Amino acid sequence: MKKMIGAALLALPVLFHPAFAATAQQNKMATCNKEAGDRKGDERKAFMKECLSNKPKVSDAQKAQQEKMKTCNAQAKGMKGDERKKFMSDCLKKD
């Protein structure tokens, strides 16, 4: 058991080494480069900036669902337990 812990502790610096992190970034850069295709100039810069950022892309449908959730949550204020579950379920099913 002590040998396993020792081996794990020896591996930690390797995992947090800057070269290890650079490899992940390089892979992401290569992927974004392929996706950029024939884009040029400002269009390419904007695409690469968005692609390389860590922000998850949110679709219009996801935005609408988030807004619906906010609205239903506000209306369910004060409700608890099964009453809240039922209300939220019904509210989120509405168009």
MIVEXVO-320583 format. One record per atom (N, C-alpha, C): residue number from 0; residue in three letters; atom name; x, y, z. Coordinates in nm, 3 decimals, always signed. Example, Ala and Ser with C-alpha at 12.3 -4.5 7.8 and 13.67 -1.06 7.14 Angstrom:
2
ATOM  pos  code  site        u        v        w
ATOM    0   ALA     N   +1.319   -0.569   +0.780
ATOM    0   ALA    CA   +1.230   -0.450   +0.780
ATOM    0   ALA     C   +1.320   -0.330   +0.780
ATOM    1   SER     N   +1.285   -0.225   +0.708
ATOM    1   SER    CA   +1.367   -0.106   +0.714
ATOM    1   SER     C   +1.290   +0.003   +0.787
This chain:
95
ATOM  pos  code  site        u        v        w
ATOM    0   MET     N   +0.083   -0.119   +0.000
ATOM    0   MET    CA   +0.000   +0.000   +0.000
ATOM    0   MET     C   +0.087   +0.125   +0.000
ATOM    1   LYS     N   +0.193   +0.125   +0.080
ATOM    1   LYS    CA   +0.282   +0.241   +0.085
ATOM    1   LYS     C   +0.350   +0.263   -0.049
ATOM    2   LYS     N   +0.381   +0.152   -0.118
ATOM    2   LYS    CA   +0.446   +0.164   -0.249
ATOM    2   LYS     C   +0.351   +0.229   -0.350
ATOM    3   MET     N   +0.223   +0.192   -0.341
ATOM    3   MET    CA   +0.125   +0.249   -0.434
ATOM    3   MET     C   +0.108   +0.398   -0.411
ATOM    4   ILE     N   +0.103   +0.438   -0.285
ATOM    4   ILE    CA   +0.089   +0.581   -0.252
ATOM    4   ILE     C   +0.213   +0.656   -0.298
ATOM    5   GLY     N   +0.329   +0.597   -0.274
ATOM    5   GLY    CA   +0.454   +0.659   -0.317
ATOM    5   GLY     C   +0.458   +0.676   -0.468
ATOM    6   ALA     N   +0.415   +0.575   -0.542
ATOM    6   ALA    CA   +0.415   +0.583   -0.688
ATOM    6   ALA     C   +0.317   +0.691   -0.735
ATOM    7   ALA     N   +0.203   +0.699   -0.670
ATOM    7   ALA    CA   +0.105   +0.801   -0.706
ATOM    7   ALA     C   +0.159   +0.941   -0.681
ATOM    8   LEU     N   +0.229   +0.957   -0.570
ATOM    8   LEU    CA   +0.286   +1.088   -0.538
ATOM    8   LEU     C   +0.395   +1.126   -0.637
ATOM    9   LEU     N   +0.469   +1.028   -0.684
ATOM    9   LEU    CA   +0.574   +1.055   -0.782
ATOM    9   LEU     C   +0.513   +1.093   -0.918
ATOM   10   ALA     N   +0.395   +1.043   -0.949
ATOM   10   ALA    CA   +0.330   +1.071   -1.077
ATOM   10   ALA     C   +0.266   +1.209   -1.081
ATOM   11   LEU     N   +0.233   +1.267   -0.967
ATOM   11   LEU    CA   +0.164   +1.396   -0.964
ATOM   11   LEU     C   +0.239   +1.507   -1.038
ATOM   12   PRO     N   +0.369   +1.524   -1.016
ATOM   12   PRO    CA   +0.437   +1.632   -1.088
ATOM   12   PRO     C   +0.429   +1.616   -1.240
ATOM   13   VAL     N   +0.424   +1.494   -1.287
ATOM   13   VAL    CA   +0.415   +1.471   -1.431
ATOM   13   VAL     C   +0.280   +1.521   -1.484
ATOM   14   LEU     N   +0.173   +1.495   -1.409
ATOM   14   LEU    CA   +0.040   +1.535   -1.453
ATOM   14   LEU     C   +0.022   +1.687   -1.454
ATOM   15   PHE     N   +0.092   +1.755   -1.364
ATOM   15   PHE    CA   +0.077   +1.900   -1.355
ATOM   15   PHE     C   +0.191   +1.975   -1.425
ATOM   16   HIS     N   +0.275   +1.905   -1.495
ATOM   16   HIS    CA   +0.386   +1.966   -1.568
ATOM   16   HIS     C   +0.331   +2.050   -1.683
ATOM   17   PRO     N   +0.388   +2.168   -1.709
ATOM   17   PRO    CA   +0.338   +2.254   -1.817
ATOM   17   PRO     C   +0.334   +2.186   -1.953
ATOM   18   ALA     N   +0.426   +2.096   -1.980
ATOM   18   ALA    CA   +0.427   +2.026   -2.109
ATOM   18   ALA     C   +0.303   +1.939   -2.126
ATOM   19   PHE     N   +0.255   +1.883   -2.017
ATOM   19   PHE    CA   +0.135   +1.799   -2.023
ATOM   19   PHE     C   +0.015   +1.885   -2.060
ATOM   20   ALA     N   +0.003   +2.002   -2.001
ATOM   20   ALA    CA   -0.108   +2.093   -2.030
ATOM   20   ALA     C   -0.096   +2.147   -2.173
ATOM   21   ALA     N   +0.026   +2.173   -2.217
ATOM   21   ALA    CA   +0.046   +2.225   -2.352
ATOM   21   ALA     C   -0.002   +2.125   -2.456
ATOM   22   THR     N   +0.012   +1.999   -2.430
ATOM   22   THR    CA   -0.032   +1.897   -2.526
ATOM   22   THR     C   -0.183   +1.906   -2.547
ATOM   23   ALA     N   -0.259   +1.922   -2.440
ATOM   23   ALA    CA   -0.404   +1.934   -2.452
ATOM   23   ALA     C   -0.440   +2.059   -2.532
ATOM   24   GLN     N   -0.371   +2.169   -2.506
ATOM   24   GLN    CA   -0.396   +2.294   -2.578
ATOM   24   GLN     C   -0.357   +2.278   -2.726
ATOM   25   GLN     N   -0.249   +2.208   -2.751
ATOM   25   GLN    CA   -0.206   +2.186   -2.889
ATOM   25   GLN     C   -0.309   +2.102   -2.964
ATOM   26   ASN     N   -0.364   +2.002   -2.897
ATOM   26   ASN    CA   -0.467   +1.920   -2.960
ATOM   26   ASN     C   -0.590   +2.003   -2.993
ATOM   27   LYS     N   -0.629   +2.090   -2.900
ATOM   27   LYS    CA   -0.745   +2.176   -2.923
ATOM   27   LYS     C   -0.718   +2.272   -3.039
ATOM   28   MET     N   -0.597   +2.325   -3.045
ATOM   28   MET    CA   -0.558   +2.416   -3.153
ATOM   28   MET     C   -0.566   +2.345   -3.288
ATOM   29   ALA     N   -0.518   +2.221   -3.293
ATOM   29   ALA    CA   -0.522   +2.145   -3.418
ATOM   29   ALA     C   -0.666   +2.120   -3.462
ATOM   30   THR     N   -0.752   +2.086   -3.366
ATOM   30   THR    CA   -0.893   +2.061   -3.397
ATOM   30   THR     C   -0.959   +2.188   -3.450
ATOM   31   CYS     N   -0.937   +2.300   -3.382
ATOM   31   CYS    CA   -0.997   +2.426   -3.424
ATOM   31   CYS     C   -0.943   +2.468   -3.561
ATOM   32   ASN     N   -0.815   +2.445   -3.585
ATOM   32   ASN    CA   -0.755   +2.478   -3.715
ATOM   32   ASN     C   -0.824   +2.403   -3.827
ATOM   33   LYS     N   -0.852   +2.275   -3.805
ATOM   33   LYS    CA   -0.922   +2.195   -3.907
ATOM   33   LYS     C   -1.062   +2.249   -3.930
ATOM   34   GLU     N   -1.131   +2.281   -3.820
ATOM   34   GLU    CA   -1.268   +2.331   -3.831
ATOM   34   GLU     C   -1.274   +2.468   -3.897
ATOM   35   ALA     N   -1.168   +2.547   -3.885
ATOM   35   ALA    CA   -1.166   +2.681   -3.943
ATOM   35   ALA     C   -1.167   +2.676   -4.095
ATOM   36   GLY     N   -1.113   +2.567   -4.149
ATOM   36   GLY    CA   -1.116   +2.548   -4.294
ATOM   36   GLY     C   -1.053   +2.661   -4.371
ATOM   37   ASP     N   -1.128   +2.717   -4.468
ATOM   37   ASP    CA   -1.077   +2.821   -4.559
ATOM   37   ASP     C   -1.103   +2.963   -4.511
ATOM   38   ARG     N   -1.150   +2.978   -4.388
ATOM   38   ARG    CA   -1.177   +3.114   -4.338
ATOM   38   ARG     C   -1.048   +3.194   -4.337
ATOM   39   LYS     N   -1.060   +3.324   -4.362
ATOM   39   LYS    CA   -0.943   +3.412   -4.367
ATOM   39   LYS     C   -0.968   +3.538   -4.285
ATOM   40   GLY     N   -0.861   +3.604   -4.247
ATOM   40   GLY    CA   -0.867   +3.734   -4.183
ATOM   40   GLY     C   -0.945   +3.739   -4.053
ATOM   41   ASP     N   -1.026   +3.843   -4.040
ATOM   41   ASP    CA   -1.102   +3.866   -3.917
ATOM   41   ASP     C   -1.201   +3.753   -3.888
ATOM   42   GLU     N   -1.258   +3.697   -3.994
ATOM   42   GLU    CA   -1.352   +3.586   -3.975
ATOM   42   GLU     C   -1.281   +3.467   -3.909
ATOM   43   ARG     N   -1.160   +3.437   -3.956
ATOM   43   ARG    CA   -1.083   +3.326   -3.898
ATOM   43   ARG     C   -1.044   +3.355   -3.754
ATOM   44   LYS     N   -1.000   +3.480   -3.729
ATOM   44   LYS    CA   -0.961   +3.517   -3.592
ATOM   44   LYS     C   -1.078   +3.501   -3.496
ATOM   45   ALA     N   -1.195   +3.548   -3.537
ATOM   45   ALA    CA   -1.314   +3.539   -3.452
ATOM   45   ALA     C   -1.351   +3.392   -3.428
ATOM   46   PHE     N   -1.344   +3.312   -3.534
ATOM   46   PHE    CA   -1.376   +3.170   -3.520
ATOM   46   PHE     C   -1.279   +3.102   -3.424
ATOM   47   MET     N   -1.150   +3.126   -3.442
ATOM   47   MET    CA   -1.048   +3.062   -3.358
ATOM   47   MET     C   -1.063   +3.105   -3.212
ATOM   48   LYS     N   -1.092   +3.232   -3.189
ATOM   48   LYS    CA   -1.111   +3.282   -3.053
ATOM   48   LYS     C   -1.226   +3.208   -2.985
ATOM   49   GLU     N   -1.337   +3.195   -3.056
ATOM   49   GLU    CA   -1.454   +3.126   -3.001
ATOM   49   GLU     C   -1.426   +2.978   -2.981
ATOM   50   CYS     N   -1.361   +2.917   -3.078
ATOM   50   CYS    CA   -1.333   +2.774   -3.072
ATOM   50   CYS     C   -1.238   +2.740   -2.956
ATOM   51   LEU     N   -1.138   +2.824   -2.936
ATOM   51   LEU    CA   -1.038   +2.796   -2.832
ATOM   51   LEU     C   -1.082   +2.835   -2.692
ATOM   52   SER     N   -1.188   +2.915   -2.682
ATOM   52   SER    CA   -1.236   +2.953   -2.549
ATOM   52   SER     C   -1.297   +2.830   -2.482
ATOM   53   ASN     N   -1.301   +2.831   -2.352
ATOM   53   ASN    CA   -1.354   +2.717   -2.278
ATOM   53   ASN     C   -1.503   +2.726   -2.254
ATOM   54   LYS     N   -1.567   +2.827   -2.311
ATOM   54   LYS    CA   -1.710   +2.844   -2.289
ATOM   54   LYS     C   -1.787   +2.739   -2.369
ATOM   55   PRO     N   -1.879   +2.670   -2.305
ATOM   55   PRO    CA   -1.963   +2.578   -2.382
ATOM   55   PRO     C   -2.060   +2.657   -2.469
ATOM   56   LYS     N   -2.085   +2.609   -2.587
ATOM   56   LYS    CA   -2.178   +2.676   -2.676
ATOM   56   LYS     C   -2.320   +2.646   -2.632
ATOM   57   VAL     N   -2.402   +2.751   -2.625
ATOM   57   VAL    CA   -2.540   +2.735   -2.582
ATOM   57   VAL     C   -2.631   +2.762   -2.703
ATOM   58   SER     N   -2.710   +2.664   -2.736
ATOM   58   SER    CA   -2.800   +2.678   -2.850
ATOM   58   SER     C   -2.921   +2.763   -2.812
ATOM   59   ASP     N   -2.997   +2.804   -2.912
ATOM   59   ASP    CA   -3.119   +2.882   -2.888
ATOM   59   ASP     C   -3.219   +2.801   -2.806
ATOM   60   ALA     N   -3.227   +2.671   -2.835
ATOM   60   ALA    CA   -3.319   +2.584   -2.760
ATOM   60   ALA     C   -3.279   +2.576   -2.613
ATOM   61   GLN     N   -3.148   +2.568   -2.587
ATOM   61   GLN    CA   -3.100   +2.563   -2.449
ATOM   61   GLN     C   -3.128   +2.695   -2.378
ATOM   62   LYS     N   -3.112   +2.807   -2.447
ATOM   62   LYS    CA   -3.141   +2.937   -2.388
ATOM   62   LYS     C   -3.289   +2.948   -2.352
ATOM   63   ALA     N   -3.374   +2.901   -2.443
ATOM   63   ALA    CA   -3.518   +2.905   -2.418
ATOM   63   ALA     C   -3.554   +2.818   -2.298
ATOM   64   GLN     N   -3.492   +2.702   -2.288
ATOM   64   GLN    CA   -3.517   +2.612   -2.175
ATOM   64   GLN     C   -3.471   +2.676   -2.044
ATOM   65   GLN     N   -3.357   +2.744   -2.046
ATOM   65   GLN    CA   -3.307   +2.811   -1.926
ATOM   65   GLN     C   -3.403   +2.921   -1.883
ATOM   66   GLU     N   -3.454   +2.998   -1.978
ATOM   66   GLU    CA   -3.550   +3.104   -1.945
ATOM   66   GLU     C   -3.678   +3.045   -1.887
ATOM   67   LYS     N   -3.723   +2.936   -1.946
ATOM   67   LYS    CA   -3.843   +2.868   -1.896
ATOM   67   LYS     C   -3.822   +2.821   -1.753
ATOM   68   MET     N   -3.704   +2.766   -1.725
ATOM   68   MET    CA   -3.671   +2.718   -1.591
ATOM   68   MET     C   -3.671   +2.834   -1.492
ATOM   69   LYS     N   -3.616   +2.949   -1.531
ATOM   69   LYS    CA   -3.615   +3.066   -1.443
ATOM   69   LYS     C   -3.757   +3.111   -1.410
ATOM   70   THR     N   -3.840   +3.116   -1.514
ATOM   70   THR    CA   -3.979   +3.159   -1.495
ATOM   70   THR     C   -4.053   +3.064   -1.402
ATOM   71   CYS     N   -4.041   +2.934   -1.428
ATOM   71   CYS    CA   -4.110   +2.835   -1.345
ATOM   71   CYS     C   -4.059   +2.839   -1.201
ATOM   72   ASN     N   -3.928   +2.855   -1.184
ATOM   72   ASN    CA   -3.869   +2.863   -1.050
ATOM   72   ASN     C   -3.926   +2.981   -0.973
ATOM   73   ALA     N   -3.939   +3.095   -1.041
ATOM   73   ALA    CA   -3.993   +3.214   -0.976
ATOM   73   ALA     C   -4.138   +3.191   -0.933
ATOM   74   GLN     N   -4.214   +3.123   -1.017
ATOM   74   GLN    CA   -4.355   +3.096   -0.985
ATOM   74   GLN     C   -4.370   +2.993   -0.874
ATOM   75   ALA     N   -4.271   +2.904   -0.861
ATOM   75   ALA    CA   -4.278   +2.797   -0.761
ATOM   75   ALA     C   -4.226   +2.841   -0.624
ATOM   76   LYS     N   -4.191   +2.967   -0.612
ATOM   76   LYS    CA   -4.137   +3.018   -0.485
ATOM   76   LYS     C   -4.230   +2.985   -0.370
ATOM   77   GLY     N   -4.174   +2.925   -0.266
ATOM   77   GLY    CA   -4.252   +2.890   -0.147
ATOM   77   GLY     C   -4.306   +2.748   -0.148
ATOM   78   MET     N   -4.307   +2.685   -0.265
ATOM   78   MET    CA   -4.354   +2.546   -0.272
ATOM   78   MET     C   -4.241   +2.452   -0.232
ATOM   79   LYS     N   -4.278   +2.337   -0.179
ATOM   79   LYS    CA   -4.177   +2.239   -0.138
ATOM   79   LYS     C   -4.224   +2.098   -0.170
ATOM   80   GLY     N   -4.128   +2.007   -0.173
ATOM   80   GLY    CA   -4.157   +1.865   -0.186
ATOM   80   GLY     C   -4.231   +1.828   -0.313
ATOM   81   ASP     N   -4.328   +1.737   -0.296
ATOM   81   ASP    CA   -4.404   +1.684   -0.409
ATOM   81   ASP     C   -4.484   +1.792   -0.482
ATOM   82   GLU     N   -4.534   +1.889   -0.405
ATOM   82   GLU    CA   -4.610   +1.998   -0.467
ATOM   82   GLU     C   -4.521   +2.073   -0.568
ATOM   83   ARG     N   -4.398   +2.103   -0.526
ATOM   83   ARG    CA   -4.304   +2.174   -0.613
ATOM   83   ARG     C   -4.266   +2.089   -0.734
ATOM   84   LYS     N   -4.238   +1.960   -0.711
ATOM   84   LYS    CA   -4.200   +1.871   -0.821
ATOM   84   LYS     C   -4.310   +1.868   -0.927
ATOM   85   LYS     N   -4.433   +1.852   -0.884
ATOM   85   LYS    CA   -4.546   +1.844   -0.977
ATOM   85   LYS     C   -4.562   +1.976   -1.052
ATOM   86   PHE     N   -4.555   +2.086   -0.978
ATOM   86   PHE    CA   -4.570   +2.216   -1.042
ATOM   86   PHE     C   -4.461   +2.238   -1.146
ATOM   87   MET     N   -4.336   +2.211   -1.110
ATOM   87   MET    CA   -4.225   +2.231   -1.202
ATOM   87   MET     C   -4.239   +2.143   -1.326
ATOM   88   SER     N   -4.279   +2.021   -1.305
ATOM   88   SER    CA   -4.297   +1.929   -1.417
ATOM   88   SER     C   -4.403   +1.984   -1.514
ATOM   89   ASP     N   -4.517   +2.023   -1.459
ATOM   89   ASP    CA   -4.626   +2.077   -1.542
ATOM   89   ASP     C   -4.585   +2.207   -1.610
ATOM   90   CYS     N   -4.519   +2.294   -1.535
ATOM   90   CYS    CA   -4.478   +2.423   -1.586
ATOM   90   CYS     C   -4.379   +2.407   -1.702
ATOM   91   LEU     N   -4.282   +2.318   -1.687
ATOM   91   LEU    CA   -4.180   +2.301   -1.791
ATOM   91   LEU     C   -4.234   +2.231   -1.916
ATOM   92   LYS     N   -4.344   +2.161   -1.902
ATOM   92   LYS    CA   -4.404   +2.094   -2.019
ATOM   92   LYS     C   -4.485   +2.190   -2.105
ATOM   93   LYS     N   -4.528   +2.302   -2.046
ATOM   93   LYS    CA   -4.610   +2.400   -2.118
ATOM   93   LYS     C   -4.527   +2.466   -2.227
ATOM   94   ASP     N   -4.596   +2.508   -2.334
ATOM   94   ASP    CA   -4.526   +2.580   -2.443
ATOM   94   ASP     C   -4.511   +2.724   -2.413
